[in-house]
């Protein structure tokens, strides 16, 4: 079906449109083709010798093609930023942007791919068939709860890293910031009780990584209230959350659970009243991460909390995925890891937290995305952990 004609509009008057005209990426060659000798090596007949060798020894593809160092950035356009299900064509600017960040922050080459299918089986099959061309798969902006099954099935089917950044990138950065907030307030993670609003992709992943990091307890809420064992209507993902979280057995609303809580993490798109923060524990930590509008304005949150973080760049302590995913993939690709483990994510969070070091303060629990120490630190930690766990080929 032909696209409808675009009404006349001076889009380029907006600098965002002007920057995007023609896209944000291009492909460049890494070898010159100056004469027939170069052509004969780069293409036929020389290329045939390389192809024949790879056919006989498939592992040579890692050394003699770009496969081992290129990531596929894949979406179906069903959960794009805060825009929701806008489809694959409208998702491309975001996927291009993701590829741009891979390259700029960690030197990782990637290809943005927007798939025109939303069926879980079709997505898994399509991505599995694409996988031989890449050294890793970055899933992006795929709606929950489908995203959990899609990632799990791809991880089981493929021997290359598969990483849903909406889940794990957010989780890594949130844990890093919470580690430094813990250090600042003198409250060990093991003694903290957290309340997390939002049981979507990022909410589930943040809950999981905090449990793996040893947090004392965490209660998770969705639109119907706190998730707990025995609550009706829970899908399989929320049933697992009910089993593993909320050891205190709290019921009711997010606000109810905040009484005496040490940490609030918002990933819901909802709002929290100011008086709810007033009943939290002393030296409370508030991560209001919904974008573009946090669950509570950070200036209001600061009246009651020791440390406040948001997902926005115009306030201190931005929880930004770009602090994690470039270095995570760089580290995994450098050692040709066949997966990204929970231990590698924890190592990434630890390295990211350590970048802050002795400079930690209420307004500095997480480094800036433009801190040049970030990607190398995360890369090294991920690579070292991959070797330690035996998932590295190199």
PyMOL commands that set and color helices and strands:
alter all, ss='L'
color gray80, all
select helices_A, chain A and resi 11-13+15-20+36-42+46-56+58-64+67-69+88-106+120-133+146-157+165-185+189-191+201-213+236-244+254-257+274-277+298-301+321-323+325-334+342-359+373-389
alter helices_A, ss='H'
color red, helices_A
select strands_A, chain A and resi 70-75+109-114+136-139+161-164+193-197+217-222+225-226+263-266+284-288+305-310
alter strands_A, ss='S'
color yellow, strands_A
deselect
rebuild
show_as cartoon
